[in-house]
Amino acid sequence: MHGGCLNPIQCIVPPYVLEGMVEHGSEHVRGCAARTLATDRVIRAARSERLAGQVQPPPRLAGTPGEPQRTIRDAGNAETVDGPVVRSEGQAPVADVAANEAYDGFGATYAFYWQVFQRNSIDGEGMPLDGVVHYGQDYDNAFWDGVRMIFGDGDGVIFNRFTIALDVIGHELAHGVTESEAAIQYSGQSGALNESLSDVTGAQVKQYQRGELAAEADWLIGEGLLAADVNGVALRSMKAPGTAYDDPRLGGKDPQPAHMDGYVDTTDDDGGVHINSGIPNHAFYLAATALGGHSWEQAGRIWYEALGDPRTTATTQFADFAQTTVQVAERLYGSGGEVAGAIAQAWSAVGVST
Amino acid sequence: MGERWRIDLVRSGGVAGMTRRWSLDSQDLSADEAAEAERLLAALDGVPEQPPPTPGADRFQYELQVTRAGRTRAVRVRDGAIPTEIQPLIDRLTSRPPSV
């Protein structure tokens, strides 16, 4: 790196200035500023995490493009992100199944982004992939905390361990990508879009690993996560939202709508972000199956580029994103062409006009 | 024994997006249990009604609603940013199976 103060540790250049440099600077300055911003985001996230009472390991430098940098920690059934490292990049499998599943799931998701979209990790700049397994006691959740992906063991009665499903691992990592690209806010309709983008990615990661065609995939999210005697097959179905489970211990029937007519207004779940995601989820399923082939070849690329499009912002709603996908399809595959038509039709079928 | 109160806890969100509910009614408790729960409840007094912004996605969201003498107070908190003083109350409520 030539001159200038672009080391984020010593640098006091504020992020909005760096953003200006990324936008308007020379090619070299743009590259440096973008890398600094990426590191800066990690540090800022770490800072807010510390404010929330959790400890953050120091950020590390990005590695070689095309090679993930994975670190898996064991929380030892405490609600901490600071447990010992149990497997790091290049190490052989360990005895702990959850640690291996997290490591392999990060690897499969990294490979998907790199091989299909030429994206180098969460931030496009080789951000290390940090995971925590065995978080909490009988903890029925997995989440993205703004810096890393965290997995509970499940209670063993209703939920199995959360690393069991590759699409859930892909879902969590994709939250980091969405945050990095557009920071779509996590509430209401924008939040449901954010959620859907994670399901859309998780489904593609699973299909990519299996080499499945869109037409032969199950389009389930979280298959294997529900314990054996629970009446359900997964957390969600993109093919048939609302049909993944029906069990009183899960609060009844899968509440996801497949159409805007069923949009749920609620204050729970950040405004029903995991409920209303069924609508754009189903649009993606319809688009991918209408286009044929593998989901990531056309529909997946269009959704990915629409996420990175400057029109996709913190407050983007379903219809905004739908319009962007159609415009991206026209740009990539021709205006008024079959692909753009299939995308518009998929959105129309779920009640979102483009 | 003090006046009657009831507390309802709703946990929503999480990657599974499934809502669970727990409740505790002072009438269902022994005098000792009620007194212990009263002490945990007092911790809610200083907690703001809305959670601070928390980074990330798929975190659990908790809504605690306390009804006492016809008045209701609701507090929302988010996993990873739960004020330490009310964690024992959440643990007490979630230590039993949810009603749904």
Interface residues (C-beta under 8 A of the other chain):
Chain A: A45 S48 E49 A52 G53 Q54 D140 N141 A142 F143 W144 D145 G146 V147 F159 F162 V168 H171 E172 H175 E179 Y186 N194 E195 S198 G222 L225 L235 R236 P248 L250 G251 G252 T267 D268 D269 D270 V273 H274 I275
Chain B: V10 S12 G13 G14 V15 A16 G17 M18 T19 R20 P52 T54 P55 G56 A57 D58 R59 F60 Q61 E63 D79 G80 A81 T84 V100
